[in-house]
Amino acid sequence: MKRYIEFSTMNTRDLGGYPAMDGKYTRPGVLLRSDAPLKTDEKGIAHLKAMGITTAMDLRHSEEIGRNPSALGSAEGIRYV
């Protein structure tokens, strides 16, 4: 299964297909992970929306976010948490 997604970040991949504790697998196309999307352009944002991505969750410390804000923080149509 191809897990890497062509996007303007490093190491973006789909976390679908990994085994879960109940013997099932995580669903493809539900959860992506990557480094911080600092320079994402409109084409990249449109690609995320076309994939059905509606929420971006930034797990960095607030000081790091302040120094390097995410391009998705102001993307229309994507909820940034």
C-alpha angles and dihedrals in degrees: 000000000000108000101171117095123206103238139130094269134079120260097358110173144164113248093207120120098039117131116257126208093258093061092259127105134244112261118254118240096026105089128029127181131198145140118282113302096228100156104029112152130207091270091056092047090049089051091054091049091049088054089054096252108159104161134046115196115198111202096184123114114268092246091057091047089051091054094043112021119201118252087224092061091086100026111131113237096019119097110223118206 
